[in-house]
Amino acid sequence: MERRAFIKGTVSSSLAVILGTAYALTGCTNSGKQGAADKDQAKAVSSCDDYSQVDEVNLRKRNQLGYVKQTSNPDNRCDNCKLYIAPKEGEHCGGCQLFTGPVFKEGYCTYWAAQDLV
């Protein structure tokens, strides 16, 4: 059983690194103005259910990745995923490295990957 868990963990970790790297590389091509606009959009969101500032591409990504705001498995939540971006002080919603827009800490998607334990 330990071997199966090791393989599963290795595959999840590798997938998270590949997806995170791909996201970072695509983010490098955006202009500084784009980044500032994303920050302003994040501040304008008042609820984790408010997708009014999220473009159609990222709404599709959410659906394709199977994002849900409430996980059915309490061990696999957005806030214990490698790809989760914790909310800033005073904010309720987090984010994700795979798509833009607000993310519930209790959420989940099919690309969930366990955080490395130090």
Protein Blocks (a to p, Z undefined) as FASTA:
>chain_A
ZZmmmmmmmmmmmmmmmmmmmmmmmmmmpcfklmmmmmmmmmmpmbfklcklpcfklmmm
mmmnopafbdfblklcfklcfkbccddehiabdcdfkbgcdddfkbccfkbccdddZZ
